Each structure stands twice: as C-alpha cells, then as structure tokens.
Amino acid sequence: MKRHLLSQICNEWKSNLWLIIELTIISAILWFVFTFLCAVIHIRMEPRGYDLSDIYIGEIRSIREDSPLYTPYDSVHSYRTDLDQLFAGIRSNPYVELAGSGSNATPYHYNYYGVSFLIQEPDTIYTYHGNLRRMSPEVMKIYRLEGCNGESSEELASVLERGEIIFSKVEGDYLNSYPSADFFKGKDVMLSSDSSQIYRVGATASTLRRNDYETTYGGVIYAPLGPTDFPSHIIIRIHHGKDKEFTESLTAADKQVGNVYVSGLTPIDRLRDAAQVDTDITIRNLNVCAMFLLLVIFLSFLGTFWFRIQQRSGEISIRKVNGATHINIFRRLISEGLILLIIATILATALELTVTHFGIIDIAEMIGTDNFVMYESMAITFVFMALLTAAGIWMPARKAMKINPAYALKDQ
C-alpha cells in the first residue's frame, strides 16, 4: 500500500486517461476564453497618451440656401466669418478652456479616411498608411495628446500651426510591414494619390483610436485644416467639474451665428457609451458565460472526483489505519490531481500552439501581435484549473475521511 504515487497513476492508466482527456479539452476551451478576455483588458487598460475628460463634441452644420432661414452672404460676410464668430463666442464662455475644430478628428466615430504618404528613393519607396484626421492646432491641446519622443501637446500644436503633419506610432498588421513613424520625422513626404502635395512630418505622437477596444491598424495622420477645408465638428474642453454650469450657460445665440450652427453638443463620455454599447454588452455577456462555464467545470470536477474518491474509500481507510494523517492523504490526492492536470496542460498547450500556428483560429487578429497575451492566458488557465481541481478533490476527500475505517473495510 506504499506504492509510489507515479507508479499508482501508471497502474490506473485507464481511468486516468479519460480524466486527462477531459482536463485537456476543458483547458483548451478556457484558454480561448481567457485569451479573448485578456486581449480586451490589455487593449482597454494600456496607456492612451491622451486625455478625453471634460470634452464636448458637436456637429458643425449650415443652413441650406433653399431654406427660408438662410441669410444671403455679401462681400463682407461669408461662411468663414460666421464660423470664426461662432468660435469666438464659444471661446469667450467662462467655463470653456479651449475650443477647436476638425474633420474626422474625433474618437468614437467610426469614420476611416485612409491615405498613404510616400518617400521615394532611387531603390526603395517607403510608405506610411493611416487614418487622416484634420484638425485645428487647439485640438492637440484639447486632447492633451502626447508626443512619442516626449513632446507636449503645446509643441504638437505648434507643429500643426507651421503647416506640418504628425504621424502616430505604427500598430497592428502594419507594424512589421512599414517603417516606424520616427523614420519619417523631419522628412518631406508626398501624398500617394497626388504627388504634387508635399508635406513635412514635424513630429510623431500617440494614436487617437476610434474606440477603447479597437487595435489601430496602421497609424494616424494628424494634419492641419487647410484654407479651403470646412470642419465637420467642434471640440470643446471645459474646466474640470463645470459640466452643469457650462450646459446651463449656453443659449441658442451661442450655438448659431448667421447660417452656421452647432448641433448635438454632447459630452464625449455619452458618445463613447453610445458607440460602444454593443461591444460592452458582448463583453459583459462573455464574462457571465465565463463565470457560468467555471461553475459548470467545477461541478463536473466535483462529480468526477467524488466518484473516484468514493471508489478509493477502502484505500483511504487502510492508509489511516497505517498511521497516515488527514494532511498526508489530502496531499497525496491533490498531488495526484495536479500531476494529471500538468499532463493535460502539456497536451492542451501543444493543441493551442498548433491551432495558433496554422491559423485554424485567428488569435493574431484577436490580440494583435502581442504574443505575451496568449502565454499569459495559458498561465491563467492553469491557475484556474488547479484551483478547480483542488476544490473538486477537497470536498469529497473531506467526506471520505470521515468514514469509519472499520465500516469501509468490512467487505475486505
């Protein structure tokens, strides 16, 4: 009765084989769930490089010429003068810190204006592809955007004031395909669709994402609004904690000048919640499913180990008669379960790496290029499986050790 634990496991290989298969399948399923959840958490929690608190965003619209409310322009007044006067009025509001404008310059709007810039050399063409965001220099300071090389938002704003453009760091699928953003810094680049348009890259900055869950593929190009560009949005940063005072201070006259008016001025937090509601619900449902899955796995383990331990009540009683303490028996049973789990984890890891390598499940698309997330989820899966295994063994073992050895051995 003092056989080595490994020898006992080998001798009971038939029953242990089915348990290893069960542990392997469950480990693989949990790994996939945890990989997705870890990827979401990493994307959501990683440093942004900008601050979107205390920001309001509204649409800039104009009255159509065929409307009875339209005021004809003359040699003095124009759309541009109405727009300038509108901004001057909003900036004079005592609760407004900064106000700027832009086109495709706001997060939580799923617009994507993809453009490419080139540097053409005799033997090579270097390309940078990204989402073009045109904005006034104030927007850099409103977002408090940080430069990749320590530049402040004020320094980035001065780059746009000089008419230069800013590239963000390269992410996602283009990470290994294109040069880094810093490669283009200080160089003249041409627009791929119009080689006559030449811009100087004045700095590199953080990536302004479209939402909190999306990995940006490629980069972002921050460009100044041109003299003929008409912004689509107004972006306002108010003084911290002054939301109520700001909204109460606005009047209809503040939102319209001539034929230009602001529509749907909304806190960015509300825009974020509206844009991400479907994703938030999906992730919340996945969390609930993961908790339910863990509960089902625990009950499955409890039933499996309960049956196994009840079948071995005689062995447990003999060990007690021969002087084994409860701690010794607990240690042996849990050690046996963990050894089987380690074998199953090795098999599950081989299965997971095979699935990932051959692209049967596109983990790369789900977690980007950060393989650390995949390995992290493997470790988390093992920890959860170990805890479930230990809990599944402890409860039936505790009950089995309360059985009187004489009663358990009466038929032997």
Legacy VTK file of the C-alpha trace (Angstrom):
# vtk DataFile Version 3.0
C-alpha trace
ASCII
DATASET POLYDATA
POINTS 412 float
0.000 0.000 0.000
3.002 2.254 -0.065
3.395 2.357 -3.799
4.944 5.466 -5.239
2.383 7.974 -6.437
3.596 7.948 -10.045
3.523 4.154 -10.100
-0.050 4.222 -8.839
-1.036 6.708 -11.537
0.533 4.476 -14.210
-1.198 1.389 -12.882
-4.569 3.172 -13.038
-3.899 4.485 -16.539
-7.291 3.547 -17.995
-9.341 5.705 -15.640
-6.680 8.414 -15.622
-6.589 8.567 -19.437
-10.221 9.670 -19.668
-9.654 12.239 -16.934
-6.611 13.622 -18.783
-8.664 13.911 -21.985
-11.389 15.761 -20.076
-8.852 18.134 -18.491
-7.190 18.753 -21.865
-10.431 19.719 -23.614
-11.554 21.954 -20.758
-8.117 23.645 -20.589
-8.226 24.412 -24.323
-11.714 25.921 -24.064
-10.787 28.043 -21.044
-7.594 29.163 -22.780
-9.543 30.525 -25.740
-11.995 32.380 -23.458
-9.228 33.820 -21.288
-7.193 34.826 -24.353
-10.058 36.933 -25.626
-10.745 38.477 -22.210
-7.046 39.194 -21.588
-6.727 40.808 -25.012
-9.701 43.067 -24.304
-8.342 44.021 -20.883
-4.879 44.792 -22.286
-6.275 46.961 -25.073
-8.647 48.752 -22.687
-6.080 49.350 -19.929
-2.947 50.225 -21.894
-1.790 53.885 -21.695
-3.540 56.035 -24.262
-1.272 59.044 -24.497
-4.203 61.463 -24.403
-6.915 62.660 -22.024
-10.571 62.762 -23.109
-12.112 64.003 -19.858
-14.207 67.209 -19.760
-14.684 67.278 -23.531
-17.813 68.132 -25.506
-18.252 67.430 -29.212
-20.843 68.864 -31.575
-21.514 68.826 -35.302
-20.964 71.988 -37.324
-23.796 72.490 -39.763
-25.047 75.232 -42.035
-28.460 76.340 -43.238
-29.106 75.402 -46.843
-29.580 78.126 -49.403
-33.082 76.922 -50.271
-34.193 77.291 -46.637
-36.329 80.331 -45.700
-33.987 80.813 -42.714
-30.949 81.261 -44.955
-29.276 84.689 -44.859
-27.542 85.594 -48.151
-23.866 86.466 -47.891
-22.292 89.647 -49.205
-18.770 90.917 -49.778
-18.189 91.209 -46.007
-19.956 88.171 -44.587
-19.278 84.564 -45.561
-19.417 81.074 -44.167
-15.911 81.597 -42.811
-16.790 84.777 -40.948
-19.842 83.105 -39.425
-17.665 80.199 -38.323
-14.993 82.476 -36.832
-17.617 84.478 -34.946
-19.231 81.278 -33.648
-15.916 80.075 -32.270
-15.108 83.455 -30.784
-18.375 83.393 -28.865
-17.828 79.865 -27.547
-14.238 80.623 -26.518
-15.464 83.623 -24.546
-17.620 81.353 -22.382
-16.142 81.459 -18.838
-16.430 77.675 -18.483
-14.603 76.871 -21.725
-10.899 76.150 -21.507
-10.234 75.514 -25.208
-12.243 75.127 -28.399
-11.134 73.745 -31.734
-12.485 72.084 -34.842
-11.690 69.273 -37.219
-12.830 66.751 -39.789
-12.643 63.100 -38.845
-10.862 64.382 -35.743
-12.987 62.818 -33.005
-12.864 59.370 -31.387
-15.956 57.168 -31.080
-16.916 57.977 -34.660
-16.181 55.037 -36.927
-15.050 57.109 -39.892
-11.856 55.988 -41.556
-10.225 58.168 -44.183
-7.275 56.043 -45.183
-4.427 57.726 -47.048
-0.815 56.863 -47.795
2.274 59.040 -47.800
5.476 58.114 -49.630
9.168 58.787 -49.565
10.605 57.803 -52.924
14.294 56.967 -53.123
16.241 55.547 -56.074
15.934 51.934 -54.947
13.118 51.974 -52.398
9.724 53.508 -51.752
8.870 53.943 -48.067
5.152 54.075 -47.314
3.157 55.181 -44.299
-0.558 54.391 -44.236
-3.052 55.753 -41.733
-6.341 57.376 -40.872
-6.246 61.056 -41.849
-7.524 63.370 -39.125
-7.602 67.063 -39.979
-7.830 69.442 -37.045
-7.043 72.908 -35.813
-3.945 73.179 -33.570
-6.126 73.693 -30.480
-7.385 70.116 -30.751
-3.922 68.803 -29.850
-4.135 70.725 -26.585
-7.784 69.763 -26.034
-6.915 66.065 -26.237
-3.659 66.675 -24.352
-2.041 64.436 -26.895
1.496 63.301 -26.065
4.379 63.035 -28.479
6.244 59.766 -28.868
9.518 61.492 -28.015
8.263 63.456 -25.014
6.718 66.390 -26.896
3.932 68.190 -25.060
0.560 68.890 -26.627
1.587 72.552 -26.960
4.632 71.538 -29.002
2.484 69.296 -31.189
0.035 72.163 -31.700
2.893 74.372 -32.894
3.768 71.701 -35.485
0.284 71.969 -36.978
0.472 75.766 -36.839
3.547 75.581 -39.075
1.536 73.589 -41.608
3.408 70.350 -40.936
1.814 66.969 -40.272
2.222 64.454 -37.457
2.404 60.665 -37.725
1.335 58.350 -34.936
3.191 55.216 -33.974
2.506 52.227 -36.237
0.352 49.438 -34.818
-1.346 46.212 -35.843
-0.805 44.445 -39.150
1.397 47.234 -40.498
3.863 47.023 -37.593
6.295 44.798 -39.484
5.352 45.972 -42.973
6.087 49.700 -42.748
8.913 51.705 -41.196
8.321 53.228 -37.781
6.764 56.670 -37.549
10.070 58.106 -36.310
11.671 57.113 -39.620
9.567 59.801 -41.352
10.114 62.524 -38.752
11.798 65.590 -40.240
11.369 64.312 -43.814
9.228 65.520 -46.695
6.568 63.045 -47.791
4.222 63.081 -50.757
0.593 62.075 -50.862
0.360 58.825 -52.798
-2.781 59.882 -54.646
-1.368 63.298 -55.617
2.423 63.565 -55.841
2.172 67.340 -56.111
1.133 67.569 -52.451
4.267 67.568 -50.314
4.191 67.710 -46.508
6.864 67.748 -43.837
6.470 65.346 -40.914
7.143 67.532 -37.888
6.641 65.029 -35.047
5.297 61.639 -34.005
2.519 61.259 -31.445
0.231 58.798 -29.710
-2.523 57.086 -31.664
-6.037 58.514 -31.306
-8.175 55.395 -31.525
-11.710 55.147 -32.828
-12.850 53.338 -29.669
-11.476 51.780 -26.490
-11.494 48.200 -27.784
-10.044 48.546 -31.242
-6.427 47.901 -32.115
-5.463 50.535 -34.653
-4.209 49.008 -37.882
-1.570 51.234 -39.359
-1.305 54.701 -37.928
-2.965 58.083 -37.718
-2.027 61.191 -39.682
-2.730 64.470 -37.895
-2.919 67.269 -40.443
-3.897 70.952 -40.155
-7.106 72.191 -41.692
-6.404 73.850 -45.000
-7.768 77.273 -46.013
-10.480 75.627 -48.082
-11.294 72.874 -45.569
-14.540 73.208 -43.652
-14.598 71.367 -40.312
-17.347 68.914 -39.512
-17.084 69.002 -35.695
-16.422 71.419 -32.902
-14.374 70.085 -29.990
-14.518 71.847 -26.624
-12.656 71.256 -23.372
-14.350 72.799 -20.363
-12.908 73.482 -16.945
-12.989 70.405 -14.738
-16.240 69.873 -12.866
-18.115 72.626 -14.708
-20.415 70.479 -16.858
-23.632 71.753 -15.322
-22.576 75.394 -15.396
-21.408 75.073 -18.999
-24.592 73.496 -20.321
-26.768 75.998 -18.417
-24.756 78.969 -19.720
-25.234 78.061 -23.397
-28.036 79.781 -25.233
-29.391 79.377 -28.739
-27.474 82.503 -29.754
-24.221 80.902 -28.600
-24.810 77.908 -30.870
-25.659 79.791 -34.071
-24.165 82.693 -35.975
-25.660 83.563 -39.335
-26.036 80.386 -41.359
-23.663 78.311 -39.204
-24.812 76.438 -36.115
-23.727 73.689 -33.725
-25.900 70.597 -33.454
-25.868 67.803 -30.896
-23.289 69.204 -28.494
-22.689 66.141 -26.312
-20.198 65.065 -23.625
-17.661 62.667 -25.061
-18.481 60.139 -22.331
-22.008 59.850 -23.707
-20.688 59.462 -27.251
-18.363 56.718 -26.040
-21.161 54.824 -24.292
-23.391 55.054 -27.370
-20.647 53.973 -29.762
-19.500 51.039 -27.637
-22.818 49.805 -26.254
-22.877 46.691 -28.453
-19.283 45.790 -27.601
-19.865 46.460 -23.886
-22.899 44.149 -23.916
-20.972 41.436 -25.770
-18.093 41.565 -23.293
-20.463 41.609 -20.316
-22.284 38.565 -21.722
-18.952 36.831 -22.290
-17.961 37.481 -18.673
-21.234 35.963 -17.496
-20.711 32.961 -19.783
-17.154 32.552 -18.471
-18.408 32.557 -14.867
-21.121 30.061 -15.757
-18.549 27.926 -17.570
-16.301 27.908 -14.495
-19.261 26.865 -12.348
-20.132 24.019 -14.726
-16.486 22.916 -14.809
-16.322 22.938 -11.006
-19.480 20.829 -10.736
-18.102 18.461 -13.370
-14.827 18.114 -11.463
-16.723 17.676 -8.215
-18.765 14.817 -9.665
-15.752 13.166 -11.295
-13.521 13.301 -8.240
-16.380 12.415 -5.910
-16.868 9.178 -7.798
-13.111 8.467 -7.941
-12.580 9.097 -4.248
-15.625 7.074 -3.176
-14.194 4.173 -5.159
-10.994 4.552 -3.149
-12.528 4.834 0.293
-11.028 1.479 1.192
-7.536 2.643 0.255
-8.027 5.824 2.302
-9.135 3.798 5.334
-6.116 1.474 5.057
-3.786 4.471 4.955
-5.466 5.878 8.066
-5.113 2.555 9.881
-1.411 2.535 8.986
-0.882 5.947 10.571
-1.480 8.397 7.698
-2.890 11.718 8.828
-5.603 13.662 7.069
-2.990 16.102 5.781
-0.948 13.223 4.295
-3.989 11.860 2.477
-5.051 15.303 1.279
-1.557 15.955 -0.019
-1.465 12.658 -1.895
-4.880 13.080 -3.515
-4.281 16.684 -4.557
-0.782 15.826 -5.815
-2.292 13.108 -7.961
-4.863 15.533 -9.391
-2.208 18.177 -10.115
0.071 15.660 -11.857
-2.789 14.657 -14.128
-3.523 18.355 -14.717
0.109 19.041 -15.672
0.000 16.242 -18.232
-3.280 17.634 -19.603
-1.830 21.168 -19.672
1.131 19.986 -21.767
-1.256 18.360 -24.249
-3.564 21.418 -24.258
-0.606 23.766 -24.831
0.541 21.685 -27.802
-3.005 21.819 -29.182
-3.238 25.583 -28.639
0.109 26.298 -30.314
-0.882 24.089 -33.249
-4.200 25.897 -33.641
-2.436 29.251 -33.489
0.414 28.310 -35.830
-1.821 27.004 -38.603
-4.360 29.819 -38.195
-7.275 27.485 -37.512
-8.391 30.135 -35.021
-7.038 33.595 -35.878
-5.640 34.563 -32.494
-3.357 37.145 -34.127
-6.372 39.095 -35.359
-7.902 38.975 -31.881
-4.862 40.025 -29.845
-2.738 41.848 -32.431
0.956 40.995 -32.374
1.370 40.740 -28.600
2.055 37.030 -28.037
2.505 37.740 -24.339
-1.287 37.859 -24.030
-1.540 34.324 -25.377
1.036 32.959 -22.933
-0.475 34.953 -20.097
-3.859 33.354 -20.751
-2.203 29.908 -20.670
-0.844 30.654 -17.190
-4.211 31.982 -16.006
-5.937 28.880 -17.390
-3.565 26.591 -15.473
-4.100 28.512 -12.221
-7.891 28.328 -12.542
-7.761 24.650 -13.468
-5.501 23.932 -10.484
-7.881 25.740 -8.126
-10.910 23.919 -9.547
-9.106 20.589 -9.338
-8.040 21.187 -5.726
-11.569 22.279 -4.760
-13.104 19.316 -6.590
-10.840 16.915 -4.692
-11.021 18.559 -1.274
-14.791 18.322 -0.791
-15.259 14.582 -1.491
-11.935 13.725 0.211
-13.027 15.513 3.373
-16.241 13.477 3.409
-14.437 10.202 2.631
-12.020 10.650 5.526
-14.895 10.899 7.985
-15.929 7.314 7.214
-15.087 4.827 9.952
-12.246 2.602 8.677
-13.933 -0.483 10.149
-17.092 0.258 8.151
-15.172 0.954 4.954
-13.133 -2.261 5.253
-15.894 -4.636 6.407
-16.080 -6.342 2.997
-12.309 -6.656 2.550
LINES 1 413
412 0 1 2 3 4 5 6 7 8 9 10 11 12 13 14 15 16 17 18 19 20 21 22 23 24 25 26 27 28 29 30 31 32 33 34 35 36 37 38 39 40 41 42 43 44 45 46 47 48 49 50 51 52 53 54 55 56 57 58 59 60 61 62 63 64 65 66 67 68 69 70 71 72 73 74 75 76 77 78 79 80 81 82 83 84 85 86 87 88 89 90 91 92 93 94 95 96 97 98 99 100 101 102 103 104 105 106 107 108 109 110 111 112 113 114 115 116 117 118 119 120 121 122 123 124 125 126 127 128 129 130 131 132 133 134 135 136 137 138 139 140 141 142 143 144 145 146 147 148 149 150 151 152 153 154 155 156 157 158 159 160 161 162 163 164 165 166 167 168 169 170 171 172 173 174 175 176 177 178 179 180 181 182 183 184 185 186 187 188 189 190 191 192 193 194 195 196 197 198 199 200 201 202 203 204 205 206 207 208 209 210 211 212 213 214 215 216 217 218 219 220 221 222 223 224 225 226 227 228 229 230 231 232 233 234 235 236 237 238 239 240 241 242 243 244 245 246 247 248 249 250 251 252 253 254 255 256 257 258 259 260 261 262 263 264 265 266 267 268 269 270 271 272 273 274 275 276 277 278 279 280 281 282 283 284 285 286 287 288 289 290 291 292 293 294 295 296 297 298 299 300 301 302 303 304 305 306 307 308 309 310 311 312 313 314 315 316 317 318 319 320 321 322 323 324 325 326 327 328 329 330 331 332 333 334 335 336 337 338 339 340 341 342 343 344 345 346 347 348 349 350 351 352 353 354 355 356 357 358 359 360 361 362 363 364 365 366 367 368 369 370 371 372 373 374 375 376 377 378 379 380 381 382 383 384 385 386 387 388 389 390 391 392 393 394 395 396 397 398 399 400 401 402 403 404 405 406 407 408 409 410 411
